[in-house]
Amino acid sequence: MQIFKSTEVAKRFGAIAQIVQTEPVCVESHGRPQMVMLSPAEYERLRRQDRRVYATNELPASLRAAIAAARPSAQAAKFNREA
């Protein structure tokens, strides 16, 4: 993902809008990420995926693999002591 300063996005909006058609773009302000720009097609794909519900026996192989590979965050360790 390419990163652009907000001032650069304002100056080069047309060119950056073309980049967004092929990959998300991060917009920074004062050195911190403020937003991610993405194409309408990618936005719709994410919306559809967000609303998709699977029974456990229907999970696509890619999601099963992602779940199997997932590891808990360091913050989740505090739950290991629960009784």
MARKE-672245 format. One record per atom (N, C-alpha, C): residue number from 1; chain; atom name; x, z, y. Coordinates in pm, whole numbers, plus 32768, in hexadecimal, padded with zeros to 4 digits. Layout:
N
+-----+----+----+------+------+------+
|   i | ch | at |   xx |   zz |   yy |
+-----+----+----+------+------+------+
| NUM |  A | CA |    X |    Z |    Y |
...
+-----+----+----+------+------+------+
This chain:
83
+-----+----+----+------+------+------+
|   i | ch | at |   xx |   zz |   yy |
+-----+----+----+------+------+------+
|   1 |  A |  N | 8055 | 8000 | 7F8B |
|   1 |  A | CA | 8000 | 8000 | 8000 |
|   1 |  A |  C | 805A | 8000 | 807B |
|   2 |  A |  N | 803E | 7FA3 | 80D4 |
|   2 |  A | CA | 8089 | 7F9D | 8150 |
|   2 |  A |  C | 8052 | 8005 | 81B2 |
|   3 |  A |  N | 80AA | 8035 | 8209 |
|   3 |  A | CA | 8085 | 809B | 826B |
|   3 |  A |  C | 809F | 8063 | 82F6 |
|   4 |  A |  N | 803D | 8072 | 834E |
|   4 |  A | CA | 8049 | 8043 | 83D7 |
|   4 |  A |  C | 8020 | 80B3 | 8436 |
|   5 |  A |  N | 8061 | 80B6 | 84AB |
|   5 |  A | CA | 8038 | 8112 | 8515 |
|   5 |  A |  C | 7FB7 | 80DE | 8554 |
|   6 |  A |  N | 7F66 | 8139 | 8585 |
|   6 |  A | CA | 7EE5 | 8111 | 85BF |
|   6 |  A |  C | 7EF8 | 80B1 | 8634 |
|   7 |  A |  N | 7F61 | 80C4 | 8682 |
|   7 |  A | CA | 7F79 | 8069 | 86F2 |
|   7 |  A |  C | 7F98 | 7FDC | 86C1 |
|   8 |  A |  N | 7FE0 | 7FD3 | 8651 |
|   8 |  A | CA | 7FFF | 7F50 | 8618 |
|   8 |  A |  C | 7F81 | 7F0D | 85E2 |
|   9 |  A |  N | 7F29 | 7F5C | 85A5 |
|   9 |  A | CA | 7EAB | 7F25 | 8573 |
|   9 |  A |  C | 7E5A | 7EEC | 85E7 |
|  10 |  A |  N | 7E57 | 7F32 | 8657 |
|  10 |  A | CA | 7E0D | 7F03 | 86CB |
|  10 |  A |  C | 7E46 | 7E7E | 86FE |
|  11 |  A |  N | 7EC9 | 7E72 | 86FE |
|  11 |  A | CA | 7F0A | 7DF8 | 8731 |
|  11 |  A |  C | 7F02 | 7D84 | 86CE |
|  12 |  A |  N | 7F07 | 7DA1 | 864D |
|  12 |  A | CA | 7F10 | 7D38 | 85E6 |
|  12 |  A |  C | 7E98 | 7D3A | 8587 |
|  13 |  A |  N | 7E23 | 7D5B | 85BB |
|  13 |  A | CA | 7DB0 | 7D6E | 8565 |
|  13 |  A |  C | 7D95 | 7CF7 | 850A |
|  14 |  A |  N | 7D99 | 7C7F | 853F |
|  14 |  A | CA | 7D7C | 7C08 | 84EF |
|  14 |  A |  C | 7DDA | 7BF9 | 8479 |
|  15 |  A |  N | 7E5C | 7C0A | 8492 |
|  15 |  A | CA | 7EBF | 7BFD | 8427 |
|  15 |  A |  C | 7EAF | 7C6B | 83C0 |
|  16 |  A |  N | 7E96 | 7CE4 | 83EE |
|  16 |  A | CA | 7E86 | 7D55 | 8391 |
|  16 |  A |  C | 7E03 | 7D47 | 8343 |
|  17 |  A |  N | 7D9C | 7D10 | 8381 |
|  17 |  A | CA | 7D1F | 7CF7 | 833A |
|  17 |  A |  C | 7D35 | 7C97 | 82C7 |
|  18 |  A |  N | 7D91 | 7C3A | 82D6 |
|  18 |  A | CA | 7DB1 | 7BDE | 8268 |
|  18 |  A |  C | 7DF8 | 7C28 | 81F6 |
|  19 |  A |  N | 7E50 | 7C84 | 8217 |
|  19 |  A | CA | 7E96 | 7CD3 | 81B1 |
|  19 |  A |  C | 7E30 | 7D25 | 8162 |
|  20 |  A |  N | 7DCF | 7D5D | 81A9 |
|  20 |  A | CA | 7D69 | 7DB2 | 8169 |
|  20 |  A |  C | 7D1B | 7D66 | 80FE |
|  21 |  A |  N | 7D15 | 7CE3 | 8108 |
|  21 |  A | CA | 7CCD | 7C95 | 80A4 |
|  21 |  A |  C | 7D13 | 7C98 | 801C |
|  22 |  A |  N | 7D94 | 7CB9 | 801A |
|  22 |  A | CA | 7DDE | 7CBA | 7F9C |
|  22 |  A |  C | 7E0D | 7D44 | 7F72 |
|  23 |  A |  N | 7E13 | 7DA3 | 7FD0 |
|  23 |  A | CA | 7E3E | 7E2A | 7FAE |
|  23 |  A |  C | 7E0F | 7E8C | 801A |
|  24 |  A |  N | 7DF9 | 7F0A | 7FF6 |
|  24 |  A | CA | 7DD6 | 7F6D | 805B |
|  24 |  A |  C | 7E48 | 7F80 | 80BF |
|  25 |  A |  N | 7E25 | 7FAA | 8136 |
|  25 |  A | CA | 7E87 | 7FC5 | 81A1 |
|  25 |  A |  C | 7E6E | 8052 | 81D5 |
|  26 |  A |  N | 7ED8 | 80A0 | 81DF |
|  26 |  A | CA | 7ECF | 8127 | 8218 |
|  26 |  A |  C | 7EEC | 811E | 82AE |
|  27 |  A |  N | 7E9A | 8161 | 82FD |
|  27 |  A | CA | 7EAC | 8165 | 838F |
|  27 |  A |  C | 7ED6 | 81F2 | 83B4 |
|  28 |  A |  N | 7F4A | 81FB | 83F8 |
|  28 |  A | CA | 7F7F | 827C | 8422 |
|  28 |  A |  C | 7F6F | 828F | 84B8 |
|  29 |  A |  N | 7F5E | 830B | 84DF |
|  29 |  A | CA | 7F5F | 8331 | 856C |
|  29 |  A |  C | 7FB3 | 83B0 | 8577 |
|  30 |  A |  N | 8014 | 83AD | 85D0 |
|  30 |  A | CA | 806F | 841E | 85E2 |
|  30 |  A |  C | 80B5 | 8443 | 855F |
|  31 |  A |  N | 80D6 | 83DB | 850F |
|  31 |  A | CA | 8120 | 83F1 | 8493 |
|  31 |  A |  C | 80CF | 8426 | 841E |
|  32 |  A |  N | 804B | 842F | 842F |
|  32 |  A | CA | 7FF7 | 8463 | 83C2 |
|  32 |  A |  C | 7F8C | 83FD | 839D |
|  33 |  A |  N | 7F70 | 83EE | 831C |
|  33 |  A | CA | 7F07 | 8390 | 82F4 |
|  33 |  A |  C | 7E81 | 83B7 | 8330 |
|  34 |  A |  N | 7E3B | 8355 | 8368 |
|  34 |  A | CA | 7DB8 | 836E | 83A5 |
|  34 |  A |  C | 7D48 | 8329 | 8359 |
|  35 |  A |  N | 7D69 | 82B6 | 831B |
|  35 |  A | CA | 7D03 | 826C | 82D1 |
|  35 |  A |  C | 7D45 | 8206 | 8278 |
|  36 |  A |  N | 7CF7 | 81D4 | 821B |
|  36 |  A | CA | 7D22 | 8165 | 81C7 |
|  36 |  A |  C | 7CBC | 80F5 | 81DB |
|  37 |  A |  N | 7CEF | 8080 | 81FB |
|  37 |  A | CA | 7C99 | 800B | 820B |
|  37 |  A |  C | 7C9B | 7FBD | 8187 |
|  38 |  A |  N | 7C26 | 7F90 | 815D |
|  38 |  A | CA | 7C20 | 7F3E | 80E4 |
|  38 |  A |  C | 7BB6 | 7ED3 | 80F4 |
|  39 |  A |  N | 7BBF | 7E6D | 80A0 |
|  39 |  A | CA | 7B63 | 7DFC | 80A9 |
|  39 |  A |  C | 7AD6 | 7E26 | 8082 |
|  40 |  A |  N | 7A72 | 7DDC | 80B1 |
|  40 |  A | CA | 79E9 | 7DF9 | 8088 |
|  40 |  A |  C | 79D8 | 7DF0 | 7FEF |
|  41 |  A |  N | 7A1C | 7D93 | 7FB1 |
|  41 |  A | CA | 7A12 | 7D85 | 7F1F |
|  41 |  A |  C | 7A48 | 7E00 | 7ED8 |
|  42 |  A |  N | 7AB9 | 7E33 | 7F07 |
|  42 |  A | CA | 7AF3 | 7EAB | 7EC9 |
|  42 |  A |  C | 7A9B | 7F25 | 7EE3 |
|  43 |  A |  N | 7A63 | 7F2E | 7F5B |
|  43 |  A | CA | 7A09 | 7F9C | 7F7B |
|  43 |  A |  C | 7990 | 7F9B | 7F1D |
|  44 |  A |  N | 7955 | 7F27 | 7F09 |
|  44 |  A | CA | 78E1 | 7F1D | 7EAF |
|  44 |  A |  C | 7908 | 7F3E | 7E20 |
|  45 |  A |  N | 797E | 7F12 | 7DF4 |
|  45 |  A | CA | 79AC | 7F31 | 7D6D |
|  45 |  A |  C | 79B8 | 7FC8 | 7D5C |
|  46 |  A |  N | 79EF | 800B | 7DBF |
|  46 |  A | CA | 79FD | 809D | 7DB8 |
|  46 |  A |  C | 7975 | 80E2 | 7DBA |
|  47 |  A |  N | 7919 | 80AF | 7E0A |
|  47 |  A | CA | 7892 | 80EA | 7E0D |
|  47 |  A |  C | 784D | 80DC | 7D86 |
|  48 |  A |  N | 7858 | 8067 | 7D49 |
|  48 |  A | CA | 781A | 8053 | 7CC6 |
|  48 |  A |  C | 785A | 80AF | 7C5F |
|  49 |  A |  N | 78DD | 80BB | 7C61 |
|  49 |  A | CA | 7924 | 8110 | 7C01 |
|  49 |  A |  C | 78FD | 81A1 | 7C15 |
|  50 |  A |  N | 78EE | 81CB | 7C92 |
|  50 |  A | CA | 78CA | 8255 | 7CB0 |
|  50 |  A |  C | 7841 | 8277 | 7C78 |
|  51 |  A |  N | 77EA | 8217 | 7C74 |
|  51 |  A | CA | 7761 | 822F | 7C45 |
|  51 |  A |  C | 7751 | 8218 | 7BB0 |
|  52 |  A |  N | 77B6 | 81E6 | 7B70 |
|  52 |  A | CA | 77AC | 81C6 | 7AE1 |
|  52 |  A |  C | 77AE | 8247 | 7A90 |
|  53 |  A |  N | 7753 | 8252 | 7A32 |
|  53 |  A | CA | 774A | 82C6 | 79DA |
|  53 |  A |  C | 775E | 8296 | 794B |
|  54 |  A |  N | 77B1 | 82DE | 7901 |
|  54 |  A | CA | 77CC | 82B9 | 7877 |
|  54 |  A |  C | 77AA | 832D | 781A |
|  55 |  A |  N | 7775 | 830D | 77A6 |
|  55 |  A | CA | 7770 | 836F | 7739 |
|  55 |  A |  C | 77FE | 8372 | 7701 |
|  56 |  A |  N | 7827 | 83E1 | 76C8 |
|  56 |  A | CA | 78B1 | 83EB | 769A |
|  56 |  A |  C | 78D6 | 837F | 7636 |
|  57 |  A |  N | 7877 | 8352 | 75E6 |
|  57 |  A | CA | 7897 | 82EA | 7585 |
|  57 |  A |  C | 7898 | 825E | 75C2 |
|  58 |  A |  N | 7877 | 8252 | 7643 |
|  58 |  A | CA | 7877 | 81D1 | 7689 |
|  58 |  A |  C | 78ED | 81C0 | 76E7 |
|  59 |  A |  N | 7942 | 8224 | 76F4 |
|  59 |  A | CA | 79B0 | 821B | 7754 |
|  59 |  A |  C | 7A09 | 81A4 | 7735 |
|  60 |  A |  N | 7A2A | 8155 | 779C |
|  60 |  A | CA | 7A89 | 80E8 | 7787 |
|  60 |  A |  C | 7B11 | 8121 | 775E |
|  61 |  A |  N | 7B5C | 80D2 | 7716 |
|  61 |  A | CA | 7BE0 | 80FE | 76E6 |
|  61 |  A |  C | 7C39 | 8129 | 7759 |
|  62 |  A |  N | 7C31 | 80E5 | 77CB |
|  62 |  A | CA | 7C86 | 8108 | 783D |
|  62 |  A |  C | 7C67 | 8194 | 7870 |
|  63 |  A |  N | 7BE7 | 81BB | 7872 |
|  63 |  A | CA | 7BC3 | 8242 | 789E |
|  63 |  A |  C | 7BEA | 82AA | 7837 |
|  64 |  A |  N | 7BD8 | 828A | 77B7 |
|  64 |  A | CA | 7C02 | 82E8 | 774E |
|  64 |  A |  C | 7C98 | 8301 | 7758 |
|  65 |  A |  N | 7CE6 | 8298 | 776F |
|  65 |  A | CA | 7D77 | 82A7 | 777B |
|  65 |  A |  C | 7D9B | 82FA | 77F6 |
|  66 |  A |  N | 7D55 | 82E3 | 7865 |
|  66 |  A | CA | 7D71 | 832F | 78DF |
|  66 |  A |  C | 7D52 | 83C2 | 78CC |
|  67 |  A |  N | 7CE6 | 83E0 | 7887 |
|  67 |  A | CA | 7CC2 | 846C | 786C |
|  67 |  A |  C | 7D29 | 84AC | 7811 |
|  68 |  A |  N | 7D52 | 8464 | 77AA |
|  68 |  A | CA | 7DB5 | 849A | 774B |
|  68 |  A |  C | 7E3B | 84B4 | 778F |
|  69 |  A |  N | 7E5E | 8461 | 77F1 |
|  69 |  A | CA | 7EDF | 8470 | 7834 |
|  69 |  A |  C | 7EDB | 84D4 | 78A7 |
|  70 |  A |  N | 7E65 | 84FB | 78D2 |
|  70 |  A | CA | 7E58 | 8555 | 7946 |
|  70 |  A |  C | 7E91 | 85DF | 7926 |
|  71 |  A |  N | 7ED2 | 8618 | 7988 |
|  71 |  A | CA | 7F0A | 869E | 797B |
|  71 |  A |  C | 7ED3 | 86F4 | 79ED |
|  72 |  A |  N | 7EB9 | 8773 | 79D3 |
|  72 |  A | CA | 7E82 | 87C9 | 7A3D |
|  72 |  A |  C | 7EE6 | 87DC | 7AAF |
|  73 |  A |  N | 7EB0 | 87F0 | 7B25 |
|  73 |  A | CA | 7F05 | 8809 | 7B98 |
|  73 |  A |  C | 7F3E | 8897 | 7B90 |
|  74 |  A |  N | 7FA1 | 88B1 | 7BE2 |
|  74 |  A | CA | 7FDC | 8937 | 7BE7 |
|  74 |  A |  C | 7F72 | 899E | 7C11 |
|  75 |  A |  N | 7F15 | 8975 | 7C66 |
|  75 |  A | CA | 7EAB | 89D0 | 7C93 |
|  75 |  A |  C | 7E4E | 89F7 | 7C21 |
|  76 |  A |  N | 7E41 | 89A3 | 7BBC |
|  76 |  A | CA | 7DE8 | 89C1 | 7B4C |
|  76 |  A |  C | 7E21 | 8A2C | 7AF1 |
|  77 |  A |  N | 7EA2 | 8A49 | 7AFB |
|  77 |  A | CA | 7EE1 | 8AAC | 7AA4 |
|  77 |  A |  C | 7EA1 | 8B37 | 7AB4 |
|  78 |  A |  N | 7E6C | 8B56 | 7B29 |
|  78 |  A | CA | 7E30 | 8BDA | 7B3D |
|  78 |  A |  C | 7DB7 | 8BF0 | 7AE3 |
|  79 |  A |  N | 7D7C | 8B86 | 7AAF |
|  79 |  A | CA | 7D08 | 8B95 | 7A56 |
|  79 |  A |  C | 7D31 | 8BB1 | 79C6 |
|  80 |  A |  N | 7DB1 | 8BA8 | 79A6 |
|  80 |  A | CA | 7DDF | 8BC1 | 791D |
|  80 |  A |  C | 7DCE | 8C52 | 78F4 |
|  81 |  A |  N | 7DC2 | 8CAD | 7954 |
|  81 |  A | CA | 7DB9 | 8D3B | 7935 |
|  81 |  A |  C | 7D29 | 8D6D | 792C |
|  82 |  A |  N | 7CCA | 8D16 | 793D |
|  82 |  A | CA | 7C3E | 8D40 | 7936 |
|  82 |  A |  C | 7C19 | 8D68 | 78A8 |
|  83 |  A |  N | 7BC6 | 8DCC | 789F |
|  83 |  A | CA | 7B99 | 8DFA | 781B |
|  83 |  A |  C | 7B09 | 8DD5 | 7805 |
+-----+----+----+------+------+------+
